[in-house]
Amino acid sequence: MRDFFVRAKTMEHIDEVRRLQRFVSARDEDRGLLHKHRAERIKREEISERVKPESGVSRNLTSVSGLSGVTRNTEDNELMEDIWADDVRDEISKFEKMKGTDDDGDSD
């Protein structure tokens, strides 16, 4: 009779360990996904936060020196910003495509 209770207690311990192992594995998987998503978010932010090549410099020069010949007219500035935005979108889409090909089957 004593062996039966020892065996039952051992089985309960084994079940508890297996349950905890499932939780640990799920936690590790969630952590991995969080790190992956964080790296992707940081990469997107780096791409989208690049400094605009000329518009910021010309605005600063105008405000400091008052030189009107240094700046472009408003339409040119808007055109440069549109080109810059298109470049950023292209880089982000390239990154998304690269990420899609290297994806490990994650559906998130």
N, C-alpha and C positions, 0 to 999 in steps of 0.2 A: 504494500500500500504506500509506503514511504517513497519508493522508486517512482510510483505514478505521480505523486505530488511534485517531486523534484523534476521529473520530466515535463510536467505541465508548466511549472515555473520557468524552466529553461525555454520552452516553446514561446511563452509570453515574452521573455527577454529577446529572443530571436526576432519575433514579430515587431517589437518596439525598435530594435536596431534597424531593421529593414525599412520601417516607416520613417525613421530619422534620416536614413541614407537617401530616401526619395526626396525628402525636404532639402537636404544638402545639395543634391544634384539639381533640383529645380532652382534653388537659390544661385548656384554657380552659373547655370544657364542664363538666368535673368541678369546676373552681373555682367556676363559676357555680352549680352544684347545691349545693356546700358552703355558699356564701354564702346561698343561698335557704333551705336547711334550717336554717342557723344563725339566720337572721332569724325563721323560724317557731318554732324552739325558744325563742328569747328572748321572743317574744310570748306563747307559752304559759306560760313561767315568770312573766312579768309579771302575767298574768291570775291564775295560781294562788297567787302570793305576796302578794297584796293583804292589807293588815292587816284583821283581823276588827274590825268596828265597835265592839262594846261589850264583848265578853267579856274581851279583854286589858286594857282600861281598868279594868273593875270588879275584876278580880283584883289588879291593881297597887294600887288604892285600898284594898282590903281588907288586903293584906299590909302596907301602909305605915301605915294609920291604924287598922286593926282595926274599922272600921265595918261592922256586919253589915247595916245597912239599905241600903247602897250596892249590894251584890251581889244577884244573882238566885239563886234556888235552883238546884240541880244540873240539874233537868229543863229549866228555862228556858234555862240555858247550853247544854245539849245540843241543844235545839230551835234556838237561834240558830246554833250551829255547823252543824247540818244544813241550815238555810236558806242559810247562807253557802256551804256546799259545793255546794248545788244551783245557786246563783247563779254560782259559778265554773264548774261543769260547763256551764251554759247559755252563758256567755260563750265558753268554749272551743269548744263545738259551733258557735256562731255564727261564730267565727273559722275553724273548719274548713270550714264551708259557704262562707264568703267566699273562702277560699283555694281551694276546689274550683272555684268559678266563675271565678276569675282564673288558674287553673292553665294552664300553657303546654303541656299534653299530656305532662308528665313522669309516668312510671309509678312513680317511687320515692316 
